[in-house]
Amino acid sequence: MSKNTDKLNYPLLLALETSGRLGSVALAEGDRLLDESSFTTPLRHSAEVFPAIAALLEKFNRKPEQIRHIYISIGPGSFTGLRIAATIAKSMHLANNNIKIVAVDTLDVIAANIIDFAAGSEQPTTIPEKIAAILDAKRGQFFIAVYKHITQADSSQNPLSAISYPLLKISPDSLMTPQQFLDSFASSAESLGLLGEGLVYYKDKFTADGIYFFDRKYWTPSAGKVHILGRHLAHANHFANPLTLSPTYLRNPVVKPKY
């Protein structure tokens, strides 16, 4: 096989996760993750994202112009963090229109942490029948999506079919209060596992019969999971339009005027 064909089949990929408290970047060749780097300090994405990218490229002796795909976590999540990733992706495409962009749902990225949970040794006797990814949306509301385990992918276009415990999203990304969520999904007859950074300060608000809390190490979205889900979407030719790409906010940000 020629070198040109190798480059076509195994493009150099950059994955960004800047939607949460602790951001990360990952570098990959096709389906193979080369390495992932988490930022050293929470909520300092703009200061750390470019040094982290540069360090990964240098580590593997790659150049920015070799990148062909960029996968980003598109939201919902931090308004500033989402804009950082979208701006980087658009700027890279503007500099090199051969670069393709894949936008991955942030709550899907969090749900994909079930990969690590399933591989761990601290699983409960029964894995929860459903899981919910939860992010703080402020003002007493949360971004929430609910998923159930499936034995086979229901659709080749479902990015979560790419993970070792395929999930089917049964409730789309929504704004809810904790009580609205519990009224709709909590049941003593069916287990529901929760994960996501929305639990950091508000875990107690989601306590109810049938609720299981995954360990905190599974709450944070990561660039590695953005790569896994983004790669699945890329294989299905689901690339974003760089001209119309914008973060998924679900609602407008809170603007605080400075006087």
C-alpha positions in Angstrom: 0.0 0.0 0.0 1.4 3.4 -0.9 2.2 6.1 1.6 -0.5 8.3 0.1 -3.1 5.7 0.6 -1.9 5.2 4.2 -2.4 8.9 4.8 -5.9 8.8 3.3 -7.0 5.8 5.4 -5.3 7.0 8.6 -5.6 10.8 8.8 -4.0 12.7 11.6 -6.8 13.7 14.0 -7.1 16.3 16.7 -9.9 16.0 19.4 -10.8 18.8 21.7 -12.9 18.7 24.9 -13.4 22.2 26.4 -17.0 22.0 27.5 -16.4 21.0 31.1 -14.4 22.1 34.1 -11.2 20.3 33.1 -10.4 20.3 29.4 -8.3 17.9 27.4 -6.9 17.4 23.9 -6.1 14.1 22.1 -4.1 13.2 19.0 -4.9 10.2 16.9 -4.2 8.5 13.6 -7.5 7.2 12.3 -9.0 4.9 14.9 -5.8 4.7 16.9 -5.4 7.1 19.8 -1.8 8.3 20.1 -2.2 10.2 23.3 -4.4 12.4 25.4 -3.5 15.3 27.6 -5.7 16.9 30.3 -5.2 20.5 31.3 -3.5 21.1 34.6 -6.0 23.6 36.0 -9.8 23.7 35.8 -11.5 26.4 33.8 -8.3 27.7 32.1 -9.0 26.3 28.7 -8.0 29.3 26.7 -4.6 29.4 28.4 -3.8 25.7 28.1 -5.4 24.4 24.9 -2.7 25.6 22.5 0.3 24.6 24.6 -1.3 21.1 25.0 -1.9 20.8 21.3 1.7 21.9 20.5 3.1 19.4 23.1 1.3 16.5 21.6 2.3 17.3 18.1 5.9 17.7 19.2 5.8 14.4 21.1 4.9 12.5 18.0 6.9 14.6 15.6 3.9 15.9 13.7 3.1 19.3 12.2 -0.2 21.3 12.5 -0.5 21.2 8.7 -0.7 17.4 8.8 -4.0 17.5 10.7 -6.9 16.4 8.5 -9.8 16.0 10.9 -10.7 17.9 14.1 -13.3 16.5 16.4 -14.9 18.8 19.0 -17.3 18.5 21.9 -20.1 20.9 20.7 -22.3 21.2 23.8 -24.3 21.7 25.8 -21.8 22.9 28.4 -19.7 25.9 29.3 -20.5 28.8 27.0 -16.9 30.0 26.9 -15.4 26.5 26.6 -17.7 25.6 23.7 -16.8 28.8 21.8 -13.1 28.0 22.2 -13.4 24.6 20.5 -15.7 25.9 17.8 -13.4 28.8 17.0 -10.3 26.6 16.9 -12.1 24.2 14.5 -13.3 27.0 12.2 -10.0 28.7 12.2 -8.1 25.5 11.3 -10.5 24.9 8.4 -10.1 28.5 7.3 -6.3 28.0 7.2 -6.6 24.7 5.5 -9.9 23.8 3.8 -8.8 20.1 3.6 -9.5 19.9 7.3 -12.9 18.3 8.2 -14.8 18.9 11.4 -16.9 16.5 13.4 -19.1 17.9 16.2 -19.9 15.5 19.0 -22.7 15.9 21.6 -21.1 16.7 25.0 -23.6 14.6 27.0 -22.9 11.7 24.6 -19.2 12.2 25.4 -19.9 11.9 29.2 -22.1 8.9 28.7 -19.3 7.2 26.8 -17.4 7.0 30.1 -19.3 3.8 30.5 -16.4 2.3 28.5 -14.0 2.8 31.4 -16.6 1.8 34.0 -17.3 -1.5 32.2 -13.6 -2.2 32.1 -13.1 -1.4 35.8 -13.3 -3.8 38.8 -15.6 -1.8 41.0 -18.8 -2.4 39.1 -22.0 -3.1 41.1 -23.5 -6.5 40.9 -25.9 -5.3 38.3 -24.9 -2.5 35.8 -27.7 0.2 35.8 -30.3 -0.4 33.2 -30.2 3.2 32.2 -27.8 6.0 32.7 -28.1 9.8 32.7 -25.5 12.4 31.9 -25.9 15.6 33.9 -24.3 19.1 33.5 -25.1 22.2 35.5 -27.0 24.7 33.4 -27.2 27.3 36.3 -30.3 28.9 37.6 -31.4 25.7 39.2 -31.5 23.8 35.9 -29.4 21.0 34.4 -28.6 19.8 31.0 -29.6 16.1 31.0 -29.8 13.2 28.6 -30.9 9.7 29.3 -29.7 6.5 27.7 -30.3 2.7 27.9 -28.0 -0.2 27.2 -28.6 -2.0 23.9 -26.9 -5.3 22.8 -26.5 -4.1 19.3 -26.3 -0.7 17.6 -29.8 0.3 16.5 -28.4 2.5 13.8 -25.0 2.9 12.1 -25.5 6.6 12.6 -25.7 6.3 16.4 -22.2 7.4 17.6 -22.8 5.6 20.9 -22.8 2.3 19.1 -19.1 2.7 18.8 -18.5 2.1 22.5 -18.1 -1.3 24.2 -21.4 -1.0 26.0 -23.5 0.6 23.2 -26.1 3.1 24.4 -29.3 4.3 22.8 -30.4 7.9 23.7 -34.0 7.7 24.9 -34.3 11.2 26.1 -32.7 14.1 24.1 -30.6 16.8 25.6 -33.0 18.8 27.8 -33.2 21.5 30.4 -34.6 20.1 33.7 -34.7 20.8 37.4 -33.6 17.9 39.6 -37.2 17.3 40.6 -38.5 17.2 37.0 -35.8 14.7 36.2 -36.6 12.5 39.2 -40.4 12.7 38.5 -39.8 11.5 34.9 -37.1 8.9 35.3 -36.4 7.7 38.9 -38.1 4.4 39.8 -37.5 1.9 42.5 -38.2 -0.8 40.0 -35.5 0.2 37.5 -31.9 1.2 38.2 -30.6 4.5 36.8 -26.9 5.4 37.0 -25.9 9.1 37.0 -22.7 10.7 35.9 -21.5 14.1 34.9 -20.0 17.3 36.3 -23.5 18.6 37.2 -23.2 16.3 40.2 -20.1 18.0 41.6 -22.1 20.4 43.8 -25.6 19.0 43.5 -25.4 15.3 43.9 -27.8 15.3 46.9 -30.5 16.9 44.8 -30.6 13.7 42.6 -30.8 11.2 45.4 -33.9 8.9 45.1 -34.9 5.2 45.0 -33.3 3.3 42.1 -30.6 6.0 41.6 -26.9 4.8 41.5 -24.1 7.3 41.3 -21.1 6.4 39.3 -17.7 7.2 40.9 -16.6 10.8 40.4 -13.8 9.7 38.1 -16.4 8.9 35.4 -18.1 12.4 35.5 -15.7 14.4 33.3 -15.9 14.4 29.5 -12.6 13.7 27.7 -11.0 14.3 24.4 -10.4 10.5 24.1 -14.1 9.9 24.1 -14.6 12.8 21.7 -12.2 10.9 19.4 -14.1 7.6 19.7 -17.5 9.0 19.0 -16.2 11.5 16.4 -14.4 8.7 14.5 -17.7 6.8 14.3 -19.4 9.9 12.9 -16.6 10.4 10.4 -16.9 6.9 9.1 -20.6 7.6 8.5 -19.5 10.8 6.7 -21.2 13.0 9.3 -19.0 16.1 9.0 -20.1 19.6 10.2 -20.4 22.5 7.9 -17.7 25.0 8.9 -19.8 27.9 7.8 -22.8 27.1 9.9 -21.1 25.3 12.8 -22.1 26.8 16.2 -22.1 25.4 19.8 -25.2 23.7 21.2 -26.2 26.0 24.0 -29.9 24.9 24.6 -30.4 28.4 26.0 -28.8 31.8 25.9 -26.0 32.6 28.3 -26.5 34.8 31.3 -25.0 38.2 30.5 -23.8 40.3 33.4 -23.1 43.9 32.5 -20.0 45.5 33.9 -20.2 49.1 35.2 
